[in-house]
Amino acid sequence: MEAQEYVERGKHLFIPQLSIDTVVIGFRDNQLKVLLLEFDGQWMLPGGHVYHHESVEEASKRILLERTGLAKYYLKLFHVFGDSDRSFPCEMKQIFEKIGMAWKEDIWINDRYVSIGYYALVDIEQAKPTGSSFTQKYAWHDLKSLPEMWFDHEKIVVKAHKTLEGDVSLHQHSFNLLPEKFTMPQLHQLHEQILDKKLDRSRFQKKMLSLDIFERLPELKEGVPYKRPYLYKFKRESRV
Amino acid sequence: MEAQEYVERGKHLFIPQLSIDTVVIGFRDNQLKVLLLEFDGQWMLPGGHVYHHESVEEASKRILLERTGLAKYYLKLFHVFGDSDRSFPCEMKQIFEKIGMAWKEDIWINDRYVSIGYYALVDIEQAKPTGSSFTQKYAWHDLKSLPEMWFDHEKIVVKAHKTLEGDVSLHQHSFNLLPEKFTMPQLHQLHEQILDKKLDRSRFQKKMLSLDIFERLPELKEGVPYKRPYLYKFKRESRV
C-alpha cells in the first residue's frame, strides 16, 4: 500500500489504536541480526495494523510475509506495549513533512497505540526483505549495536532480545535461525550469541545431542580447511 | 460503575475494541480454583477495558483490585485472543434483555474485541471478591471442572491453565497461591495440581530446597494430628 493510501484509508480499514511491531531476527557471521527499515537516517521495525477481517495472528503473519517474503519461521508474541503515552506526534509530523504529505494533529496515526510485539526467528539466507509504505530501505543490523531508531522501537528490540534469552523453548526453536544443514560449532556459536555468554563446547554439544531433536547427516561440511565437521539437521519434516 | 453508566459512557472512556480478561487462580482444599462471576446461570471471567489515560498494565491491576481487593499477586500476560470473530451479539443481547436495558445492534460493546489475557496467582484466603457492573454473584470453581460459561471464556481459562503448566517460572511464583507460611506437603500438592501429575515426594522436596528460595521457620505446623511438619516461607521480603 502506498503511504498516501495508507494514511487516507487506514482509519477505516484497521482496528483502531492497535498495532503490531515485529522484531525479525536472523543469524549471520556469528552475529544475531535484526531487520530494520530506514527513514531519514533513523531506523524502525517492520510493523502494521490489524484489518477488521483478520485475526491478530493472521495480521502478524501477513506483515512478516510482506516484509521478508518468508512463510517459514518461528513467530512468538512476546509482549504487549501498552503505556498510555505511546503516541509520537512530533516524530510522525517529521516523517509526514519529509514525505511531503499533509499533516493534521487529529490524524488516526497520531493516536495512542497499544502495540503487540512479536519476534520472528528466520533463516536470514532465505529472507527477501522489501520496504514498507514509507521507505524502501532496509538492512540487517547487529542486535547488540543498534542504530538510532524511531519511536520506542529500540526498547521493543531490547525487550525481544531479553525474552529470547529467557525462552525455555530456545533449544527447540533456535534452529530456525540456521540453514537447513548446520554444524555443532554453528549451533554452539548461535546459542552463545543469544545467551550472550560463553558456553562450554563439549558440555553444550552433549546437551544438544541428548535432546534427540537433531539428526546427523552422512556428509561432512564442505569448504572447511581441516577436520571437516559433521552436518546436522532438525529431525522434524518441516520447520515451524 | 453501574451497568447503565458503563454502557452509555464506555464508548468514550476506553480504547475501542480492546478488552482484558483475567483468570484469577487460587488454591484451596488441594484444588486449583478460578474466580468466576455468575450471570443468569452461566459464568464469566472478571475483566474490563483500558481507559484512555491508563496503561494496559495499570488497567489489568485496577481490574484485579476491583474484583478481588488484592494488591499482592503474581500477574502474567499469557495470551492475546485476537480472532476476527470475537464478538458475541447474541449473548450480549440476552444479557441486556435480562437486565432490562435497551439493546442496539451498533452498540460499542457489540464490536469485535481483541482481548488481552492475564492470569493472576493469588492467596485465596486474602481475596475479597466483589461482583461487577453486571452481577454481584461470584464463586471459586475447580479449574478442572468448569461450569457453563459465557462467550469464549472457557477457552481462555483452559489456555491460562495450559500456560501455567508450562511456565518456567512456576517454581518462583507458585508460592503466591499459598498462605505466607506453608509446609512442603502443601507445596508438593500444589505442584501436582498445577502440573496435573504425580510428583515423587522426596525428589520434589529435594529440588525445591535446592532452589534456595525458601526459608525454614523455627516453628512447626499446629493442629496436625501427628509428626507436625516444618513451616516454610519465601525468602524475599514481599511477594510480587
Contacts between the chains, C-beta under 8 A, distances in Angstrom:
chain1	res1	chain2	res2	distance
A	15	B	16	7.9
A	15	B	17	5.1
A	15	B	112	7.5
A	15	B	114	6.5
A	16	B	15	7.9
A	16	B	16	5.2
A	16	B	17	6.5
A	17	B	15	5.1
A	17	B	16	6.6
A	17	B	17	7.9
A	17	B	18	7.1
A	18	B	17	7.1
A	18	B	18	6.5
A	18	B	114	6.2
A	50	B	82	7.1
A	50	B	114	7.3
A	52	B	84	7.5
A	52	B	112	7.1
A	53	B	84	5.8
A	54	B	84	5.6
A	55	B	82	5.0
A	55	B	83	4.8
A	55	B	84	4.8
A	56	B	80	5.7
A	56	B	82	2.6
A	56	B	83	8.0
A	56	B	114	5.9
A	57	B	82	6.1
A	58	B	84	7.5
A	59	B	82	7.9
A	77	B	79	7.6
A	77	B	80	6.0
A	79	B	77	7.5
A	80	B	56	5.7
A	80	B	77	5.9
A	80	B	80	6.8
A	80	B	116	6.0
A	82	B	50	7.1
A	82	B	55	5.0
A	82	B	56	2.6
A	82	B	57	6.1
A	82	B	59	7.9
A	82	B	116	7.9
A	83	B	55	4.8
A	83	B	56	8.0
A	84	B	52	7.5
A	84	B	53	5.8
A	84	B	54	5.5
A	84	B	55	4.8
A	84	B	58	7.5
A	112	B	15	7.5
A	112	B	52	7.1
A	114	B	15	6.5
A	114	B	18	6.2
A	114	B	50	7.4
A	114	B	56	5.9
A	116	B	80	6.0
A	116	B	82	7.9
A	166	B	168	7.6
A	168	B	166	7.6
A	168	B	168	4.6
